[in-house]
Amino acid sequence: MQFINIANEGVKSLSPYQAGKPIEELERELGISNIIKLASNENPFGFPESAKQAIMSQLNDLTRYPDANGFELKKTIAQKFHIEPNQITLGNGSNDLLELFAHTFASEQDEVIYSQYAFIVYPLVTKAINATAREIPAKNWGHDLDGFLAAINEKTKLIFIANPNNPTGNFLTHTELDAFLAQVPSHIIVVLDEAYTEFTAPTERVDSFALLAKYPNLIVSRSLSKAYGLAGLRIGYAVSNAEIADLLNRVRQPFNCNSLALASAIAVLNDDAFVAKVAANNRQEMQRYEAFCQQYQLDYIPSKGNFITIDFKRPAQPIYDALLHEGVIVRPIAGYGMPNHLRISIGLPEENSRLFEALRKVLNLQ
Ligand SMILES: *Cc1c(COP(=O)(O)O)cnc(C)c1O
């Protein structure tokens, strides 16, 4: 029996998600220690103290199911962003939410639009439900919104936009998104995936909740995995029109967010000092990366995220392998159709210095 023959049509064209290499795996493979990982856009400051305390306070209650409605977390999010709790949907990471959007709004006959080089979970969730993927060729590695508009037809159900995008770091301004949304028919759901929005300077940031008030077909999705440092706990939230949230909550698994994640999320959303520290480090260190690239004439894609993607103008896999031998894990993105690029997450100052040193050695830079 070839089980692939009985899989859903869309599943046949999928390959498993390639995650960043875990530190322990490299330790085992090469027998080296003192490894740094700049591969998964994780928070370099480690797990926030505020979240640790929240977790300790939950330990005795872990025998109970979590609050299926996430009442306290929704209250926290609603107060922070001046929205209503009934506009919020909680997810087991925002990846869970992306899947929820597809399940709730698209089916086999429908088309889903996203960009070439956009976050790989969009094709994954689209193909898993057998919907038709309309991948729009990128413009300067980013979203070509005019191309999106031209691809809309009567079958279009869902549009995914990552802003900033991963793995390219491209960014669309509030004005560009506003102009785009004004032209999208109101029965098409537009998902604005803002997993990295906290890294964008407040003056540049898209006021996505203002857009939401203007365009009820918009869903804004956020993550606590990046700036907030909770990647291992899996928690994210979507903000939308209340009617959309009601639909999403019908499809959502009732206990998709665990008690520790719920409690930690409340703690870090109130921990402005932690996020400010993380964002400031990112801004400062991003400048060092840009200066490094400029000094050695390495071509990079300007990024508004917590990572930078460098074009080595030749297959990047050997560079990646050589960096592993220097104890530095970065991210190959050949799976995105970018075999000459590596994506590097911005780390702590000393981690970034190690990366610079390793790259100088590997590339023989003088
Ligand atoms: C990291 C990332 C996410 C968030 O993932 P979680 O499931 O919340 O950990 C969502 N979208 C993009 C574009 C990302 O890079």
The ligand as an SDF file (V2000), in Angstrom:
LIG
                    3D

 15 15  0  0  0  0  0  0  0  0999 V2000
    7.2970   33.2300   13.4600 C   0  0  0  0  0  0  0  0  0  0  0  0
    6.1470   33.5940   12.5800 C   0  0  0  0  0  0  0  0  0  0  0  0
    4.8430   33.4040   12.9960 C   0  0  0  0  0  0  0  0  0  0  0  0
    4.5200   33.0170   14.3830 C   0  0  0  0  0  0  0  0  0  0  0  0
    4.6330   31.7800   14.7240 O   0  0  0  0  0  0  0  0  0  0  0  0
    4.0400   31.2640   16.0990 P   0  0  0  0  0  0  0  0  0  0  0  0
    3.1980   30.1360   15.6730 O   0  0  0  0  0  0  0  0  0  0  0  0
    3.2530   32.3640   16.7400 O   0  0  0  0  0  0  0  0  0  0  0  0
    5.2320   30.8800   16.8760 O   0  0  0  0  0  0  0  0  0  0  0  0
    3.7960   33.8080   12.1910 C   0  0  0  0  0  0  0  0  0  0  0  0
    4.0380   34.3850   11.0150 N   0  0  0  0  0  0  0  0  0  0  0  0
    5.2650   34.6140   10.5830 C   0  0  0  0  0  0  0  0  0  0  0  0
    5.4610   35.3280    9.2960 C   0  0  0  0  0  0  0  0  0  0  0  0
    6.3630   34.1960   11.3390 C   0  0  0  0  0  0  0  0  0  0  0  0
    7.5940   34.3810   10.8870 O   0  0  0  0  0  0  0  0  0  0  0  0
  1  2  1  0
  2  3  1  0
  2 14  2  0
  3  4  1  0
  3 10  2  0
  4  5  1  0
  5  6  1  0
  6  7  2  0
  6  8  1  0
  6  9  1  0
 10 11  1  0
 11 12  2  0
 12 13  1  0
 12 14  1  0
 14 15  1  0
M  END
$$$$
